[in-house]
């Protein structure tokens, strides 16, 4: 217990430092009986992170508005912090399944891209051999190169859906909620891929507690959905993440405004770029480039 408690404190300190560097207003560490706690603010939204230690190991709880972009980004930072939590119990990959993932949900500019990839016993080994892994661990050049190899290996058994900013903004207005939009988008790529292959298992990253089928016009009653934190440890999900990221990167290569490329993410640079565009560009035109529900857009457009 003492070792786990010390480990939990060390990782809470690491997380505190990382969040501070990324612009969060983070409290000092609060020690409680079974956990360490951080309170933080971003864009006038309040969040709480609790790091628990006990007989079952170390786990985390993130509290806040789960539908906000800030919460989604915060979860990514927490999940990606090295060695913060032990990995889930090892899960053997099914013989064949569909993996899905998305790219761009935390970026002010650019599209949301979603991909689904079908893998079987043979293609899984081929994908592992060429070094498929989470796209966040790869350079842009590696992503583009691997995406072409993935498409060749899985043949036509994949789908990539690109929601350009204008399409994304219309859909967000329709759903009014990022998780619902993500559920619909993942359902769409799964539906399209199921028209190509017969498969009863889908593995996806855990972005919502709701069933994907809720936002779809398709009956997924015969499909088993498996959701995991860090789903990219499954080769099919990792392959989907690379295809989604490759399409995302392509948009930035093709779209330039005022002789400048769009910055990625929701950093201070991206916010400053958005502010400068709002001073020079018609807001209606920005629907083609930016996700308009970000709080920074509302802040600068008023």
C-alpha positions as MATLAB code, in Angstrom:
seq = 'XXXXXXXXXXXXXXXXXXXXXXXXXXXXXXXXXXXXXXXXXXXXXXXXXXXXXXXXXXXXXXXXXXXXXXXXXXXXXXXXXXXXXXXXXXXXXXXXXXXXXXXXXXXXXXXXXXXXXXXXXXXXXXXXXXXXXXXXXXXXXXXXXXXXXXXXXXXXXXXXXXXXXXXXXXXXXXXXXXXXXXXXXXXXXXXXXXXXXXXXXXXXXXXXXXXXXXXXXXXXXXXXXXXXXXXXXXXXXXXXXXXXXXXXXXXXXXXXXXXXXXXXXXXXXXXXXXXXXXXXXXXXXXXXXXXXXXXXXXXXXX';
ca = [
       0.000    0.000    0.000;
       2.847    2.397    0.865;
       4.496    1.796   -2.513;
       1.219    2.412   -4.340;
       0.611    5.554   -2.309;
       4.081    6.871   -3.126;
       3.618    5.984   -6.787;
       0.245    7.740   -6.852;
       1.769   10.901   -5.364;
       4.695   10.866   -7.810;
       2.389   10.537  -10.789;
       0.042   13.200   -9.411;
       3.004   15.583   -9.259;
       3.965   14.671  -12.841;
       0.408   15.297  -13.987;
       0.218   18.592  -12.076;
       3.383   19.847  -13.802;
       2.196   18.707  -17.231;
      -1.202   20.394  -16.887;
       0.374   23.633  -15.647;
       2.613   23.763  -18.720;
      -0.448   23.344  -20.954;
      -2.235   26.360  -19.514;
      -4.434   24.851  -16.818;
      -4.786   26.665  -13.500;
      -3.980   23.769  -11.175;
      -4.388   23.669   -7.398;
      -1.853   22.284   -4.981;
      -2.141   18.546   -4.357;
      -4.795   17.626   -1.796;
      -4.091   14.454    0.182;
      -7.110   12.414    1.300;
      -7.429    9.009    2.934;
      -7.459    6.963   -0.244;
      -6.533    9.373   -3.001;
      -4.721   12.499   -4.135;
      -6.773   15.269   -5.684;
      -6.191   18.146   -8.111;
      -8.678   20.938   -8.786;
      -8.205   22.922  -11.977;
      -9.776   25.529  -14.224;
      -9.664   26.137  -17.959;
     -11.772   28.631  -19.933;
     -13.896   29.281  -16.819;
     -14.730   25.579  -16.469;
     -13.891   23.678  -13.279;
     -12.507   20.127  -13.204;
     -11.324   17.684  -10.572;
      -8.905   14.770  -10.933;
      -8.664   12.115   -8.240;
      -5.859    9.557   -8.144;
      -6.873    6.569   -5.989;
      -4.531    3.959   -4.534;
      -5.573    0.670   -2.940;
      -5.442   -3.093   -3.113;
      -6.492   -3.130   -6.756;
      -3.797   -0.673   -7.805;
      -3.969    2.945   -8.948;
      -6.939    4.406  -10.803;
      -8.184    7.849  -11.797;
     -11.447    9.757  -11.819;
     -11.926   12.900  -13.936;
     -14.866   15.095  -12.931;
     -16.335   17.927  -14.979;
     -18.650   18.491  -17.927;
     -18.007   15.410  -20.115;
     -19.530   17.103  -23.164;
     -17.076   20.000  -23.189;
     -14.038   20.106  -25.456;
     -11.957   21.014  -22.405;
     -12.990   17.788  -20.654;
     -12.203   15.701  -23.736;
      -8.745   17.257  -23.984;
      -8.137   16.872  -20.250;
      -8.991   13.163  -20.426;
      -6.522   12.726  -23.279;
      -3.761   14.428  -21.290;
      -4.460   12.272  -18.243;
      -4.620    9.051  -20.266;
      -1.441    9.892  -22.184;
       0.602   10.746  -19.098;
       3.365    8.144  -18.977;
       2.942    5.419  -16.368;
       0.085    7.202  -14.647;
      -2.021    4.085  -14.412;
      -1.351    0.405  -14.836;
      -2.780   -0.896  -18.083;
      -6.027   -2.812  -17.986;
      -5.887   -6.559  -17.613;
      -4.457   -8.005  -20.827;
      -7.176   -8.820  -23.332;
      -6.547  -11.254  -26.151;
      -7.480   -9.761  -29.494;
     -10.414  -11.498  -31.160;
      -9.586  -13.555  -34.237;
     -11.249  -10.911  -36.386;
     -12.929   -7.605  -35.598;
     -13.492   -4.012  -36.679;
     -11.408   -1.311  -34.971;
     -12.458    2.351  -35.002;
     -10.836    5.617  -33.983;
     -11.010    9.324  -34.730;
      -8.743   12.355  -35.104;
      -9.316   16.087  -34.723;
     -11.945   16.283  -31.981;
      -9.747   18.549  -29.842;
      -8.597   20.840  -32.679;
     -10.137   24.256  -33.262;
      -9.320   24.095  -36.965;
      -9.681   21.265  -39.424;
     -11.995   18.298  -39.784;
     -13.047   15.463  -37.553;
     -11.974   12.256  -39.259;
     -13.208    8.808  -38.262;
     -11.979    5.461  -39.522;
     -12.987    1.813  -39.245;
     -10.660   -1.057  -40.190;
     -11.457   -4.768  -40.414;
      -8.641   -7.111  -39.390;
      -8.363  -10.870  -39.279;
      -5.683  -13.317  -38.164;
      -3.518  -12.728  -41.245;
      -3.820   -8.949  -41.585;
      -3.242   -8.431  -37.851;
       0.166  -10.077  -38.110;
       1.012   -8.130  -41.270;
       0.084   -4.851  -39.589;
       2.142   -5.698  -36.510;
       5.095   -6.520  -38.745;
       5.145   -3.052  -40.368;
       5.067   -1.379  -36.936;
       1.459   -0.259  -36.510;
       0.887    1.626  -33.243;
      -1.060    4.567  -31.825;
      -0.866    7.486  -34.281;
      -0.037    9.878  -31.401;
       3.317    8.085  -31.125;
       4.171    8.603  -34.801;
       5.507   11.512  -36.828;
       3.484   13.020  -39.664;
       5.782   11.367  -42.209;
       5.411    7.971  -40.538;
       1.623    8.329  -40.438;
       1.363    9.085  -44.159;
       3.710    6.225  -45.073;
       1.978    3.696  -42.821;
      -1.502    4.750  -43.962;
      -0.667    3.704  -47.530;
       0.668    0.362  -46.298;
      -2.429   -0.240  -44.158;
      -4.742    0.383  -47.101;
      -2.763   -2.106  -49.189;
      -2.724   -4.801  -46.487;
      -6.409   -4.658  -45.560;
      -7.370   -4.201  -49.222;
     -10.759   -2.467  -49.380;
     -11.810   -3.468  -45.881;
     -11.671   -0.017  -44.327;
     -13.697    3.211  -44.270;
     -12.602    6.778  -43.582;
     -15.182    9.489  -42.979;
     -14.091   13.124  -43.126;
     -16.354   15.676  -41.503;
     -15.063   18.960  -42.869;
     -15.549   21.916  -40.508;
     -18.711   23.018  -42.344;
     -20.209   19.498  -42.115;
     -19.036   19.173  -38.516;
     -20.671   22.461  -37.517;
     -24.008   21.421  -39.060;
     -23.883   18.071  -37.263;
     -22.905   19.638  -33.947;
     -25.868   21.984  -34.261;
     -28.051   18.927  -34.882;
     -26.746   16.856  -31.965;
     -25.741   19.663  -29.587;
     -23.269   17.311  -27.920;
     -19.811   16.062  -28.881;
     -20.279   12.527  -27.565;
     -23.513   12.119  -29.520;
     -21.793   13.388  -32.644;
     -18.913   10.946  -32.092;
     -21.348    8.077  -31.539;
     -23.123    8.887  -34.778;
     -19.859    9.210  -36.733;
     -18.431    5.929  -35.411;
     -21.748    4.250  -36.173;
     -21.578    5.551  -39.741;
     -18.135    4.105  -40.504;
     -19.082    0.806  -38.853;
     -22.289    0.656  -40.908;
     -20.394    1.319  -44.148;
     -17.757   -1.294  -43.345;
     -20.371   -3.891  -42.420;
     -21.656   -3.510  -45.964;
     -18.260   -4.817  -47.101;
     -17.479   -7.492  -44.506;
     -19.279   -9.825  -42.142;
     -18.159   -9.159  -38.591;
     -19.771   -9.297  -35.157;
     -17.124   -7.610  -32.984;
     -16.206   -3.914  -32.885;
     -13.416   -2.520  -30.708;
     -13.251    1.214  -30.125;
     -11.644    3.690  -27.766;
     -13.800    4.522  -24.742;
     -15.113    8.025  -25.477;
     -18.686    7.602  -24.265;
     -20.621    5.321  -21.953;
     -23.540    5.307  -24.381;
     -23.941    2.555  -26.950;
     -22.843    3.543  -30.429;
     -26.072    2.216  -31.877;
     -28.084    4.900  -30.053;
     -27.203    7.517  -32.667;
     -27.561    5.253  -35.706;
     -30.424    4.127  -37.928;
     -28.853    0.663  -38.042;
     -29.758   -2.238  -35.772;
     -26.487   -3.351  -34.207;
     -28.134   -6.017  -32.041;
     -25.886   -8.727  -33.490;
     -22.707   -6.692  -32.976;
     -20.667   -6.927  -29.785;
     -19.080   -3.585  -28.861;
     -15.888   -3.678  -26.803;
     -14.724   -0.312  -25.450;
     -11.359    0.258  -23.808;
      -9.309    3.161  -22.523;
      -6.229    3.314  -24.737;
      -7.982    1.178  -27.337;
      -5.040    1.757  -29.673;
      -3.242   -1.164  -28.023;
      -5.396   -3.287  -30.338;
      -3.795   -3.340  -33.766;
      -7.108   -2.752  -35.568;
      -7.837    0.386  -33.537;
      -4.247    1.590  -34.014;
      -4.585    1.097  -37.784;
      -7.859    3.061  -37.722;
      -6.173    5.856  -35.752;
      -3.450    6.128  -38.405;
      -5.906    6.252  -41.318;
      -7.975    8.887  -39.516;
      -4.893   10.967  -38.699;
      -3.559   10.715  -42.240;
      -6.809   12.136  -43.649;
      -6.756   14.824  -40.944;
      -3.201   15.858  -41.907;
      -4.175   15.965  -45.589;
      -6.793   18.641  -44.873;
      -4.146   20.932  -43.389;
      -1.952   20.478  -46.464;
      -4.833   21.370  -48.766;
      -6.249   24.330  -46.835;
      -4.383   27.607  -46.442;
      -5.798   31.026  -45.575;
      -4.091   34.392  -45.988;
      -0.971   32.503  -47.120;
      -0.747   30.757  -43.752;
      -1.344   27.194  -42.665;
      -3.754   26.529  -39.835;
      -2.264   25.629  -36.445;
      -3.354   22.325  -34.924;
      -4.809   21.705  -31.484;
      -6.432   24.241  -29.152;
      -3.219   25.893  -27.986;
      -2.585   29.579  -27.379;
      -1.185   29.740  -30.926;
      -4.427   28.349  -32.344;
      -6.518   30.756  -30.275;
      -4.391   33.724  -31.337;
      -4.728   32.670  -34.988;
      -8.491   32.384  -34.570;
      -8.663   35.841  -33.013;
      -6.670   37.368  -35.879;
      -8.949   35.688  -38.439;
     -12.065   36.987  -36.729;
     -10.659   40.495  -37.017;
     -10.185   40.119  -40.785;
     -12.544   37.397  -41.988;
     -16.300   37.098  -42.166;
     -17.521   34.741  -39.420;
     -19.657   32.906  -41.969;
     -16.529   32.012  -43.938;
     -14.862   30.553  -40.851;
     -17.429   27.756  -40.733;
     -15.367   26.210  -43.534;
     -12.229   26.149  -41.381;
     -13.081   26.104  -37.674;
     -15.257   24.169  -35.227;
     -17.545   26.938  -34.085;
     -18.710   25.487  -30.763;
     -15.273   25.984  -29.143;
     -15.520   28.474  -26.289;
     -12.604   30.450  -27.719;
     -14.654   31.179  -30.845;
     -17.557   32.495  -28.801;
     -15.155   34.544  -26.671;
     -13.467   36.251  -29.613;
     -16.572   36.698  -31.755;
     -18.438   38.728  -29.115;
];
